[in-house]
Amino acid sequence: MLNLSFDLRQLTTRAAFYQQFAAQSDCPPDFGHNLDALWDWLTGGMALPATLRLQHYAAHQADLAPVLALLEEAAQSLAGELRLIRD
């Protein structure tokens, strides 16, 4: 099982999140660093099952809201194969 962890106090931009996500999930070098690429990797490329720990979820910046919404949608779509832990 793949375990990823993100400190949302330190990742204040989408670019920072994508960089950290790519490094932790072994994305291919041509990962697009955008919402479409994130969705494609989560739902078709990344090894599953996986757990994403979103530390300091309540402190996230507004810039991350679309990313977090996409993660929620992907977790629902993947029916238990992708687990989000918000703390």
mmCIF file as gemmi writes it, N, C-alpha and C atoms, coordinates in Angstrom:
data_model
loop_
_atom_site.group_PDB
_atom_site.id
_atom_site.type_symbol
_atom_site.label_atom_id
_atom_site.label_alt_id
_atom_site.label_comp_id
_atom_site.label_asym_id
_atom_site.label_entity_id
_atom_site.label_seq_id
_atom_site.pdbx_PDB_ins_code
_atom_site.Cartn_x
_atom_site.Cartn_y
_atom_site.Cartn_z
_atom_site.occupancy
_atom_site.B_iso_or_equiv
_atom_site.pdbx_formal_charge
_atom_site.auth_seq_id
_atom_site.auth_asym_id
_atom_site.pdbx_PDB_model_num
ATOM 1 N N . MET Axp A 1 ? 0.842 -1.181 0 1 0 ? 1 A 1
ATOM 2 C CA . MET Axp A 1 ? 0 0 0 1 0 ? 1 A 1
ATOM 3 C C . MET Axp A 1 ? 0.883 1.238 0 1 0 ? 1 A 1
ATOM 4 N N . LEU Axp A 2 ? 0.523 2.188 -0.804 1 0 ? 2 A 1
ATOM 5 C CA . LEU Axp A 2 ? 1.238 3.448 -0.905 1 0 ? 2 A 1
ATOM 6 C C . LEU Axp A 2 ? 0.706 4.414 0.155 1 0 ? 2 A 1
ATOM 7 N N . ASN Axp A 3 ? 1.603 5.025 0.918 1 0 ? 3 A 1
ATOM 8 C CA . ASN Axp A 3 ? 1.226 6.004 1.948 1 0 ? 3 A 1
ATOM 9 C C . ASN Axp A 3 ? 1.894 7.328 1.642 1 0 ? 3 A 1
ATOM 10 N N . LEU Axp A 4 ? 1.078 8.351 1.43 1 0 ? 4 A 1
ATOM 11 C CA . LEU Axp A 4 ? 1.574 9.691 1.138 1 0 ? 4 A 1
ATOM 12 C C . LEU Axp A 4 ? 1.156 10.625 2.268 1 0 ? 4 A 1
ATOM 13 N N . SER Axp A 5 ? 1.981 11.604 2.576 1 0 ? 5 A 1
ATOM 14 C CA . SER Axp A 5 ? 1.677 12.531 3.662 1 0 ? 5 A 1
ATOM 15 C C . SER Axp A 5 ? 2.008 13.953 3.231 1 0 ? 5 A 1
ATOM 16 N N . PHE Axp A 6 ? 1.07 14.863 3.498 1 0 ? 6 A 1
ATOM 17 C CA . PHE Axp A 6 ? 1.221 16.257 3.088 1 0 ? 6 A 1
ATOM 18 C C . PHE Axp A 6 ? 0.893 17.181 4.254 1 0 ? 6 A 1
ATOM 19 N N . ASP Axp A 7 ? 1.818 18.065 4.597 1 0 ? 7 A 1
ATOM 20 C CA . ASP Axp A 7 ? 1.609 19.066 5.639 1 0 ? 7 A 1
ATOM 21 C C . ASP Axp A 7 ? 1.057 20.321 4.966 1 0 ? 7 A 1
ATOM 22 N N . LEU Axp A 8 ? -0.239 20.553 5.115 1 0 ? 8 A 1
ATOM 23 C CA . LEU Axp A 8 ? -0.89 21.653 4.404 1 0 ? 8 A 1
ATOM 24 C C . LEU Axp A 8 ? -0.569 23.027 4.979 1 0 ? 8 A 1
ATOM 25 N N . ARG Axp A 9 ? 0.116 23.08 6.108 1 0 ? 9 A 1
ATOM 26 C CA . ARG Axp A 9 ? 0.613 24.378 6.591 1 0 ? 9 A 1
ATOM 27 C C . ARG Axp A 9 ? 1.811 24.817 5.757 1 0 ? 9 A 1
ATOM 28 N N . GLN Axp A 10 ? 2.58 23.856 5.285 1 0 ? 10 A 1
ATOM 29 C CA . GLN Axp A 10 ? 3.785 24.177 4.52 1 0 ? 10 A 1
ATOM 30 C C . GLN Axp A 10 ? 3.538 24.209 3.015 1 0 ? 10 A 1
ATOM 31 N N . LEU Axp A 11 ? 2.589 23.439 2.544 1 0 ? 11 A 1
ATOM 32 C CA . LEU Axp A 11 ? 2.258 23.426 1.119 1 0 ? 11 A 1
ATOM 33 C C . LEU Axp A 11 ? 1.152 24.441 0.875 1 0 ? 11 A 1
ATOM 34 N N . THR Axp A 12 ? 1.526 25.648 0.536 1 0 ? 12 A 1
ATOM 35 C CA . THR Axp A 12 ? 0.547 26.736 0.461 1 0 ? 12 A 1
ATOM 36 C C . THR Axp A 12 ? 0.098 27.054 -0.967 1 0 ? 12 A 1
ATOM 37 N N . THR Axp A 13 ? 0.707 26.408 -1.944 1 0 ? 13 A 1
ATOM 38 C CA . THR Axp A 13 ? 0.305 26.647 -3.338 1 0 ? 13 A 1
ATOM 39 C C . THR Axp A 13 ? 0.086 25.31 -4.033 1 0 ? 13 A 1
ATOM 40 N N . ARG Axp A 14 ? -0.654 25.363 -5.124 1 0 ? 14 A 1
ATOM 41 C CA . ARG Axp A 14 ? -0.859 24.151 -5.91 1 0 ? 14 A 1
ATOM 42 C C . ARG Axp A 14 ? 0.465 23.636 -6.453 1 0 ? 14 A 1
ATOM 43 N N . ALA Axp A 15 ? 1.323 24.537 -6.903 1 0 ? 15 A 1
ATOM 44 C CA . ALA Axp A 15 ? 2.621 24.112 -7.445 1 0 ? 15 A 1
ATOM 45 C C . ALA Axp A 15 ? 3.415 23.335 -6.406 1 0 ? 15 A 1
ATOM 46 N N . ALA Axp A 16 ? 3.416 23.798 -5.163 1 0 ? 16 A 1
ATOM 47 C CA . ALA Axp A 16 ? 4.133 23.096 -4.095 1 0 ? 16 A 1
ATOM 48 C C . ALA Axp A 16 ? 3.507 21.731 -3.83 1 0 ? 16 A 1
ATOM 49 N N . PHE Axp A 17 ? 2.173 21.665 -3.846 1 0 ? 17 A 1
ATOM 50 C CA . PHE Axp A 17 ? 1.502 20.38 -3.639 1 0 ? 17 A 1
ATOM 51 C C . PHE Axp A 17 ? 1.856 19.409 -4.759 1 0 ? 17 A 1
ATOM 52 N N . TYR Axp A 18 ? 1.746 19.856 -6.025 1 0 ? 18 A 1
ATOM 53 C CA . TYR Axp A 18 ? 2.046 18.969 -7.157 1 0 ? 18 A 1
ATOM 54 C C . TYR Axp A 18 ? 3.473 18.444 -7.088 1 0 ? 18 A 1
ATOM 55 N N . GLN Axp A 19 ? 4.401 19.297 -6.72 1 0 ? 19 A 1
ATOM 56 C CA . GLN Axp A 19 ? 5.8 18.882 -6.626 1 0 ? 19 A 1
ATOM 57 C C . GLN Axp A 19 ? 5.956 17.792 -5.567 1 0 ? 19 A 1
ATOM 58 N N . GLN Axp A 20 ? 5.363 18.006 -4.401 1 0 ? 20 A 1
ATOM 59 C CA . GLN Axp A 20 ? 5.445 17.036 -3.312 1 0 ? 20 A 1
ATOM 60 C C . GLN Axp A 20 ? 4.708 15.738 -3.685 1 0 ? 20 A 1
ATOM 61 N N . PHE Axp A 21 ? 3.544 15.88 -4.311 1 0 ? 21 A 1
ATOM 62 C CA . PHE Axp A 21 ? 2.774 14.713 -4.731 1 0 ? 21 A 1
ATOM 63 C C . PHE Axp A 21 ? 3.556 13.88 -5.738 1 0 ? 21 A 1
ATOM 64 N N . ALA Axp A 22 ? 4.138 14.526 -6.727 1 0 ? 22 A 1
ATOM 65 C CA . ALA Axp A 22 ? 4.901 13.818 -7.751 1 0 ? 22 A 1
ATOM 66 C C . ALA Axp A 22 ? 6.081 13.065 -7.137 1 0 ? 22 A 1
ATOM 67 N N . ALA Axp A 23 ? 6.756 13.701 -6.199 1 0 ? 23 A 1
ATOM 68 C CA . ALA Axp A 23 ? 7.913 13.071 -5.558 1 0 ? 23 A 1
ATOM 69 C C . ALA Axp A 23 ? 7.508 11.852 -4.735 1 0 ? 23 A 1
ATOM 70 N N . GLN Axp A 24 ? 6.385 11.931 -4.047 1 0 ? 24 A 1
ATOM 71 C CA . GLN Axp A 24 ? 5.965 10.84 -3.171 1 0 ? 24 A 1
ATOM 72 C C . GLN Axp A 24 ? 5.274 9.694 -3.898 1 0 ? 24 A 1
ATOM 73 N N . SER Axp A 25 ? 4.647 9.976 -5.023 1 0 ? 25 A 1
ATOM 74 C CA . SER Axp A 25 ? 3.84 8.942 -5.691 1 0 ? 25 A 1
ATOM 75 C C . SER Axp A 25 ? 4.523 8.353 -6.923 1 0 ? 25 A 1
ATOM 76 N N . ASP Axp A 26 ? 5.778 8.705 -7.14 1 0 ? 26 A 1
ATOM 77 C CA . ASP Axp A 26 ? 6.531 8.181 -8.282 1 0 ? 26 A 1
ATOM 78 C C . ASP Axp A 26 ? 5.857 8.467 -9.616 1 0 ? 26 A 1
ATOM 79 N N . CYS Axp A 27 ? 5.361 9.685 -9.765 1 0 ? 27 A 1
ATOM 80 C CA . CYS Axp A 27 ? 4.778 10.099 -11.04 1 0 ? 27 A 1
ATOM 81 C C . CYS Axp A 27 ? 5.841 10.014 -12.133 1 0 ? 27 A 1
ATOM 82 N N . PRO Axp A 28 ? 5.412 9.806 -13.355 1 0 ? 28 A 1
ATOM 83 C CA . PRO Axp A 28 ? 6.376 9.825 -14.453 1 0 ? 28 A 1
ATOM 84 C C . PRO Axp A 28 ? 6.934 11.238 -14.643 1 0 ? 28 A 1
ATOM 85 N N . PRO Axp A 29 ? 8.094 11.365 -15.271 1 0 ? 29 A 1
ATOM 86 C CA . PRO Axp A 29 ? 8.709 12.691 -15.458 1 0 ? 29 A 1
ATOM 87 C C . PRO Axp A 29 ? 7.829 13.688 -16.201 1 0 ? 29 A 1
ATOM 88 N N . ASP Axp A 30 ? 6.9 13.196 -17.017 1 0 ? 30 A 1
ATOM 89 C CA . ASP Axp A 30 ? 6.057 14.113 -17.791 1 0 ? 30 A 1
ATOM 90 C C . ASP Axp A 30 ? 4.743 14.463 -17.078 1 0 ? 30 A 1
ATOM 91 N N . PHE Axp A 31 ? 4.66 14.198 -15.762 1 0 ? 31 A 1
ATOM 92 C CA . PHE Axp A 31 ? 3.464 14.571 -14.989 1 0 ? 31 A 1
ATOM 93 C C . PHE Axp A 31 ? 3.185 16.052 -15.19 1 0 ? 31 A 1
ATOM 94 N N . GLY Axp A 32 ? 1.943 16.405 -15.49 1 0 ? 32 A 1
ATOM 95 C CA . GLY Axp A 32 ? 1.59 17.751 -15.911 1 0 ? 32 A 1
ATOM 96 C C . GLY Axp A 32 ? 1.46 18.824 -14.849 1 0 ? 32 A 1
ATOM 97 N N . HIS Axp A 33 ? 1.494 18.481 -13.565 1 0 ? 33 A 1
ATOM 98 C CA . HIS Axp A 33 ? 1.368 19.471 -12.492 1 0 ? 33 A 1
ATOM 99 C C . HIS Axp A 33 ? 0.135 20.356 -12.66 1 0 ? 33 A 1
ATOM 100 N N . ASN Axp A 34 ? -1.005 19.713 -12.903 1 0 ? 34 A 1
ATOM 101 C CA . ASN Axp A 34 ? -2.277 20.424 -12.989 1 0 ? 34 A 1
ATOM 102 C C . ASN Axp A 34 ? -3.391 19.467 -12.557 1 0 ? 34 A 1
ATOM 103 N N . LEU Axp A 35 ? -4.606 19.978 -12.453 1 0 ? 35 A 1
ATOM 104 C CA . LEU Axp A 35 ? -5.716 19.166 -11.965 1 0 ? 35 A 1
ATOM 105 C C . LEU Axp A 35 ? -6.005 17.971 -12.86 1 0 ? 35 A 1
ATOM 106 N N . ASP Axp A 36 ? -5.948 18.15 -14.177 1 0 ? 36 A 1
ATOM 107 C CA . ASP Axp A 36 ? -6.205 17.036 -15.09 1 0 ? 36 A 1
ATOM 108 C C . ASP Axp A 36 ? -5.171 15.932 -14.923 1 0 ? 36 A 1
ATOM 109 N N . ALA Axp A 37 ? -3.907 16.314 -14.813 1 0 ? 37 A 1
ATOM 110 C CA . ALA Axp A 37 ? -2.837 15.321 -14.625 1 0 ? 37 A 1
ATOM 111 C C . ALA Axp A 37 ? -2.993 14.611 -13.282 1 0 ? 37 A 1
ATOM 112 N N . LEU Axp A 38 ? -3.366 15.355 -12.255 1 0 ? 38 A 1
ATOM 113 C CA . LEU Axp A 38 ? -3.571 14.754 -10.934 1 0 ? 38 A 1
ATOM 114 C C . LEU Axp A 38 ? -4.685 13.715 -10.989 1 0 ? 38 A 1
ATOM 115 N N . TRP Axp A 39 ? -5.798 14.069 -11.602 1 0 ? 39 A 1
ATOM 116 C CA . TRP Axp A 39 ? -6.922 13.133 -11.729 1 0 ? 39 A 1
ATOM 117 C C . TRP Axp A 39 ? -6.5 11.878 -12.5 1 0 ? 39 A 1
ATOM 118 N N . ASP Axp A 40 ? -5.833 12.082 -13.627 1 0 ? 40 A 1
ATOM 119 C CA . ASP Axp A 40 ? -5.41 10.948 -14.45 1 0 ? 40 A 1
ATOM 120 C C . ASP Axp A 40 ? -4.475 10.015 -13.687 1 0 ? 40 A 1
ATOM 121 N N . TRP Axp A 41 ? -3.543 10.58 -12.917 1 0 ? 41 A 1
ATOM 122 C CA . TRP Axp A 41 ? -2.597 9.755 -12.175 1 0 ? 41 A 1
ATOM 123 C C . TRP Axp A 41 ? -3.296 9.015 -11.034 1 0 ? 41 A 1
ATOM 124 N N . LEU Axp A 42 ? -4.179 9.722 -10.318 1 0 ? 42 A 1
ATOM 125 C CA . LEU Axp A 42 ? -4.886 9.091 -9.209 1 0 ? 42 A 1
ATOM 126 C C . LEU Axp A 42 ? -5.779 7.944 -9.676 1 0 ? 42 A 1
ATOM 127 N N . THR Axp A 43 ? -6.452 8.135 -10.79 1 0 ? 43 A 1
ATOM 128 C CA . THR Axp A 43 ? -7.463 7.172 -11.223 1 0 ? 43 A 1
ATOM 129 C C . THR Axp A 43 ? -6.978 6.18 -12.267 1 0 ? 43 A 1
ATOM 130 N N . GLY Axp A 44 ? -5.738 6.327 -12.736 1 0 ? 44 A 1
ATOM 131 C CA . GLY Axp A 44 ? -5.304 5.4 -13.768 1 0 ? 44 A 1
ATOM 132 C C . GLY Axp A 44 ? -3.837 5.051 -13.79 1 0 ? 44 A 1
ATOM 133 N N . GLY Axp A 45 ? -3.016 5.755 -13.033 1 0 ? 45 A 1
ATOM 134 C CA . GLY Axp A 45 ? -1.592 5.485 -13.111 1 0 ? 45 A 1
ATOM 135 C C . GLY Axp A 45 ? -0.952 5.086 -11.801 1 0 ? 45 A 1
ATOM 136 N N . MET Axp A 46 ? -1.428 5.645 -10.723 1 0 ? 46 A 1
ATOM 137 C CA . MET Axp A 46 ? -0.813 5.442 -9.418 1 0 ? 46 A 1
ATOM 138 C C . MET Axp A 46 ? -1.148 4.058 -8.865 1 0 ? 46 A 1
ATOM 139 N N . ALA Axp A 47 ? -0.187 3.477 -8.164 1 0 ? 47 A 1
ATOM 140 C CA . ALA Axp A 47 ? -0.409 2.19 -7.517 1 0 ? 47 A 1
ATOM 141 C C . ALA Axp A 47 ? -1.463 2.346 -6.42 1 0 ? 47 A 1
ATOM 142 N N . LEU Axp A 48 ? -2.442 1.469 -6.454 1 0 ? 48 A 1
ATOM 143 C CA . LEU Axp A 48 ? -3.501 1.463 -5.453 1 0 ? 48 A 1
ATOM 144 C C . LEU Axp A 48 ? -3.508 0.105 -4.776 1 0 ? 48 A 1
ATOM 145 N N . PRO Axp A 49 ? -3.966 -0.006 -3.561 1 0 ? 49 A 1
ATOM 146 C CA . PRO Axp A 49 ? -4.577 1.038 -2.736 1 0 ? 49 A 1
ATOM 147 C C . PRO Axp A 49 ? -3.535 2.018 -2.217 1 0 ? 49 A 1
ATOM 148 N N . ALA Axp A 50 ? -4.042 3.193 -1.849 1 0 ? 50 A 1
ATOM 149 C CA . ALA Axp A 50 ? -3.174 4.249 -1.341 1 0 ? 50 A 1
ATOM 150 C C . ALA Axp A 50 ? -3.902 5.047 -0.264 1 0 ? 50 A 1
ATOM 151 N N . THR Axp A 51 ? -3.108 5.598 0.64 1 0 ? 51 A 1
ATOM 152 C CA . THR Axp A 51 ? -3.623 6.483 1.684 1 0 ? 51 A 1
ATOM 153 C C . THR Axp A 51 ? -2.912 7.807 1.578 1 0 ? 51 A 1
ATOM 154 N N . LEU Axp A 52 ? -3.677 8.888 1.561 1 0 ? 52 A 1
ATOM 155 C CA . LEU Axp A 52 ? -3.132 10.239 1.569 1 0 ? 52 A 1
ATOM 156 C C . LEU Axp A 52 ? -3.476 10.875 2.902 1 0 ? 52 A 1
ATOM 157 N N . ARG Axp A 53 ? -2.47 11.206 3.684 1 0 ? 53 A 1
ATOM 158 C CA . ARG Axp A 53 ? -2.676 11.893 4.955 1 0 ? 53 A 1
ATOM 159 C C . ARG Axp A 53 ? -2.512 13.392 4.706 1 0 ? 53 A 1
ATOM 160 N N . LEU Axp A 54 ? -3.555 14.131 4.982 1 0 ? 54 A 1
ATOM 161 C CA . LEU Axp A 54 ? -3.56 15.585 4.796 1 0 ? 54 A 1
ATOM 162 C C . LEU Axp A 54 ? -3.458 16.226 6.174 1 0 ? 54 A 1
ATOM 163 N N . GLN Axp A 55 ? -2.233 16.495 6.588 1 0 ? 55 A 1
ATOM 164 C CA . GLN Axp A 55 ? -1.99 17.06 7.915 1 0 ? 55 A 1
ATOM 165 C C . GLN Axp A 55 ? -2.361 18.542 7.937 1 0 ? 55 A 1
ATOM 166 N N . HIS Axp A 56 ? -2.941 18.966 9.047 1 0 ? 56 A 1
ATOM 167 C CA . HIS Axp A 56 ? -3.35 20.363 9.242 1 0 ? 56 A 1
ATOM 168 C C . HIS Axp A 56 ? -4.359 20.788 8.165 1 0 ? 56 A 1
ATOM 169 N N . TYR Axp A 57 ? -5.301 19.889 7.914 1 0 ? 57 A 1
ATOM 170 C CA . TYR Axp A 57 ? -6.307 20.11 6.872 1 0 ? 57 A 1
ATOM 171 C C . TYR Axp A 57 ? -7.048 21.429 7.061 1 0 ? 57 A 1
ATOM 172 N N . ALA Axp A 58 ? -7.406 21.744 8.284 1 0 ? 58 A 1
ATOM 173 C CA . ALA Axp A 58 ? -8.172 22.966 8.551 1 0 ? 58 A 1
ATOM 174 C C . ALA Axp A 58 ? -7.381 24.226 8.247 1 0 ? 58 A 1
ATOM 175 N N . ALA Axp A 59 ? -6.062 24.113 8.171 1 0 ? 59 A 1
ATOM 176 C CA . ALA Axp A 59 ? -5.213 25.287 7.939 1 0 ? 59 A 1
ATOM 177 C C . ALA Axp A 59 ? -4.861 25.491 6.471 1 0 ? 59 A 1
ATOM 178 N N . HIS Axp A 60 ? -5.463 24.702 5.566 1 0 ? 60 A 1
ATOM 179 C CA . HIS Axp A 60 ? -5.047 24.805 4.164 1 0 ? 60 A 1
ATOM 180 C C . HIS Axp A 60 ? -5.39 26.168 3.563 1 0 ? 60 A 1
ATOM 181 N N . GLN Axp A 61 ? -4.583 26.561 2.596 1 0 ? 61 A 1
ATOM 182 C CA . GLN Axp A 61 ? -4.76 27.829 1.906 1 0 ? 61 A 1
ATOM 183 C C . GLN Axp A 61 ? -5.824 27.687 0.814 1 0 ? 61 A 1
ATOM 184 N N . ALA Axp A 62 ? -6.461 28.792 0.462 1 0 ? 62 A 1
ATOM 185 C CA . ALA Axp A 62 ? -7.522 28.789 -0.547 1 0 ? 62 A 1
ATOM 186 C C . ALA Axp A 62 ? -7.03 28.255 -1.89 1 0 ? 62 A 1
ATOM 187 N N . ASP Axp A 63 ? -5.763 28.479 -2.205 1 0 ? 63 A 1
ATOM 188 C CA . ASP Axp A 63 ? -5.214 28.014 -3.478 1 0 ? 63 A 1
ATOM 189 C C . ASP Axp A 63 ? -5.285 26.497 -3.609 1 0 ? 63 A 1
ATOM 190 N N . LEU Axp A 64 ? -5.31 25.786 -2.481 1 0 ? 64 A 1
ATOM 191 C CA . LEU Axp A 64 ? -5.354 24.324 -2.51 1 0 ? 64 A 1
ATOM 192 C C . LEU Axp A 64 ? -6.774 23.763 -2.58 1 0 ? 64 A 1
ATOM 193 N N . ALA Axp A 65 ? -7.779 24.607 -2.452 1 0 ? 65 A 1
ATOM 194 C CA . ALA Axp A 65 ? -9.163 24.127 -2.424 1 0 ? 65 A 1
ATOM 195 C C . ALA Axp A 65 ? -9.523 23.269 -3.635 1 0 ? 65 A 1
ATOM 196 N N . PRO Axp A 66 ? -9.173 23.66 -4.872 1 0 ? 66 A 1
ATOM 197 C CA . PRO Axp A 66 ? -9.504 22.793 -6.013 1 0 ? 66 A 1
ATOM 198 C C . PRO Axp A 66 ? -8.802 21.44 -5.954 1 0 ? 66 A 1
ATOM 199 N N . VAL Axp A 67 ? -7.581 21.413 -5.487 1 0 ? 67 A 1
ATOM 200 C CA . VAL Axp A 67 ? -6.835 20.158 -5.361 1 0 ? 67 A 1
ATOM 201 C C . VAL Axp A 67 ? -7.509 19.26 -4.33 1 0 ? 67 A 1
ATOM 202 N N . LEU Axp A 68 ? -7.87 19.824 -3.192 1 0 ? 68 A 1
ATOM 203 C CA . LEU Axp A 68 ? -8.499 19.036 -2.137 1 0 ? 68 A 1
ATOM 204 C C . LEU Axp A 68 ? -9.859 18.519 -2.575 1 0 ? 68 A 1
ATOM 205 N N . ALA Axp A 69 ? -10.605 19.323 -3.314 1 0 ? 69 A 1
ATOM 206 C CA . ALA Axp A 69 ? -11.899 18.872 -3.837 1 0 ? 69 A 1
ATOM 207 C C . ALA Axp A 69 ? -11.702 17.715 -4.819 1 0 ? 69 A 1
ATOM 208 N N . LEU Axp A 70 ? -10.677 17.792 -5.642 1 0 ? 70 A 1
ATOM 209 C CA . LEU Axp A 70 ? -10.391 16.713 -6.58 1 0 ? 70 A 1
ATOM 210 C C . LEU Axp A 70 ? -10.002 15.433 -5.837 1 0 ? 70 A 1
ATOM 211 N N . LEU Axp A 71 ? -9.206 15.56 -4.79 1 0 ? 71 A 1
ATOM 212 C CA . LEU Axp A 71 ? -8.829 14.391 -3.997 1 0 ? 71 A 1
ATOM 213 C C . LEU Axp A 71 ? -10.063 13.728 -3.389 1 0 ? 71 A 1
ATOM 214 N N . GLU Axp A 72 ? -10.995 14.542 -2.884 1 0 ? 72 A 1
ATOM 215 C CA . GLU Axp A 72 ? -12.242 14.014 -2.317 1 0 ? 72 A 1
ATOM 216 C C . GLU Axp A 72 ? -13.035 13.26 -3.388 1 0 ? 72 A 1
ATOM 217 N N . GLU Axp A 73 ? -13.149 13.856 -4.564 1 0 ? 73 A 1
ATOM 218 C CA . GLU Axp A 73 ? -13.894 13.223 -5.655 1 0 ? 73 A 1
ATOM 219 C C . GLU Axp A 73 ? -13.235 11.913 -6.088 1 0 ? 73 A 1
ATOM 220 N N . ALA Axp A 74 ? -11.913 11.919 -6.183 1 0 ? 74 A 1
ATOM 221 C CA . ALA Axp A 74 ? -11.187 10.709 -6.578 1 0 ? 74 A 1
ATOM 222 C C . ALA Axp A 74 ? -11.389 9.608 -5.534 1 0 ? 74 A 1
ATOM 223 N N . ALA Axp A 75 ? -11.332 9.956 -4.263 1 0 ? 75 A 1
ATOM 224 C CA . ALA Axp A 75 ? -11.521 8.966 -3.201 1 0 ? 75 A 1
ATOM 225 C C . ALA Axp A 75 ? -12.912 8.337 -3.301 1 0 ? 75 A 1
ATOM 226 N N . GLN Axp A 76 ? -13.912 9.145 -3.591 1 0 ? 76 A 1
ATOM 227 C CA . GLN Axp A 76 ? -15.272 8.616 -3.748 1 0 ? 76 A 1
ATOM 228 C C . GLN Axp A 76 ? -15.366 7.734 -4.987 1 0 ? 76 A 1
ATOM 229 N N . SER Axp A 77 ? -14.75 8.182 -6.057 1 0 ? 77 A 1
ATOM 230 C CA . SER Axp A 77 ? -14.804 7.457 -7.325 1 0 ? 77 A 1
ATOM 231 C C . SER Axp A 77 ? -14.1 6.108 -7.256 1 0 ? 77 A 1
ATOM 232 N N . LEU Axp A 78 ? -13.04 6.031 -6.464 1 0 ? 78 A 1
ATOM 233 C CA . LEU Axp A 78 ? -12.233 4.81 -6.399 1 0 ? 78 A 1
ATOM 234 C C . LEU Axp A 78 ? -12.712 3.822 -5.335 1 0 ? 78 A 1
ATOM 235 N N . ALA Axp A 79 ? -13.822 4.104 -4.716 1 0 ? 79 A 1
ATOM 236 C CA . ALA Axp A 79 ? -14.506 3.168 -3.812 1 0 ? 79 A 1
ATOM 237 C C . ALA Axp A 79 ? -13.584 2.408 -2.864 1 0 ? 79 A 1
ATOM 238 N N . GLY Axp A 80 ? -12.865 3.144 -2.025 1 0 ? 80 A 1
ATOM 239 C CA . GLY Axp A 80 ? -12.055 2.497 -1.003 1 0 ? 80 A 1
ATOM 240 C C . GLY Axp A 80 ? -10.608 2.239 -1.395 1 0 ? 80 A 1
ATOM 241 N N . GLU Axp A 81 ? -10.271 2.359 -2.648 1 0 ? 81 A 1
ATOM 242 C CA . GLU Axp A 81 ? -8.887 2.158 -3.083 1 0 ? 81 A 1
ATOM 243 C C . GLU Axp A 81 ? -7.994 3.346 -2.76 1 0 ? 81 A 1
ATOM 244 N N . LEU Axp A 82 ? -8.612 4.513 -2.601 1 0 ? 82 A 1
ATOM 245 C CA . LEU Axp A 82 ? -7.888 5.731 -2.215 1 0 ? 82 A 1
ATOM 246 C C . LEU Axp A 82 ? -8.532 6.249 -0.947 1 0 ? 82 A 1
ATOM 247 N N . ARG Axp A 83 ? -7.734 6.315 0.101 1 0 ? 83 A 1
ATOM 248 C CA . ARG Axp A 83 ? -8.24 6.739 1.414 1 0 ? 83 A 1
ATOM 249 C C . ARG Axp A 83 ? -7.612 8.073 1.778 1 0 ? 83 A 1
ATOM 250 N N . LEU Axp A 84 ? -8.448 9.01 2.202 1 0 ? 84 A 1
ATOM 251 C CA . LEU Axp A 84 ? -7.96 10.306 2.678 1 0 ? 84 A 1
ATOM 252 C C . LEU Axp A 84 ? -8.092 10.363 4.186 1 0 ? 84 A 1
ATOM 253 N N . ILE Axp A 85 ? -7.019 10.784 4.83 1 0 ? 85 A 1
ATOM 254 C CA . ILE Axp A 85 ? -7.048 11.01 6.27 1 0 ? 85 A 1
ATOM 255 C C . ILE Axp A 85 ? -6.795 12.492 6.475 1 0 ? 85 A 1
ATOM 256 N N . ARG Axp A 86 ? -7.752 13.163 7.075 1 0 ? 86 A 1
ATOM 257 C CA . ARG Axp A 86 ? -7.655 14.605 7.319 1 0 ? 86 A 1
ATOM 258 C C . ARG Axp A 86 ? -7.409 14.813 8.808 1 0 ? 86 A 1
ATOM 259 N N . ASP Axp A 87 ? -6.272 15.385 9.129 1 0 ? 87 A 1
ATOM 260 C CA . ASP Axp A 87 ? -6.021 15.674 10.544 1 0 ? 87 A 1
ATOM 261 C C . ASP Axp A 87 ? -5.306 16.996 10.701 1 0 ? 87 A 1
